[in-house]
């Protein structure tokens, strides 16, 4: 399984960075995990850079947005298990993802109907990826 997180900006908060690092290490035991970060600027410039990356890297692209489709942890596990191509999750900056970027993705996913900082979204996403892998591997992390 090849996973990538393409995000705007870096995680500056040390506590959240530690959480991201912890889940990243756990995930890499079972999947190849790459991170690509672009510098935050404005929504248009960010959108152009994200769009260029999508165009140059084939695979299944998932935009994270509060208006996206909700999914359960089991649903994410099923999605990860069902895809053979690389999966890229896109996290926008403080202003979110442009509609142009969202239109280029295969799916728009909502972590919650509430709005989170991009740093928190990254931490939540990594935890959910780890949980999904635990479901796939039938590990005790996810309790039913």
Secondary structure, 3 states (H helix, E strand, C coil): CEEEEEEECCCCCHHHHHHHHHHHHHHCCCCEEEEEEECCCCHHHHHHHHHHHHHHCCCEEEEEEEEEEECCHHHHHHHHHHCCCCEEEEECECCECCHHHHHHCCEEEECCCCCCCHHHHHHHHHHHHHHHHHHHCCCCCCCC
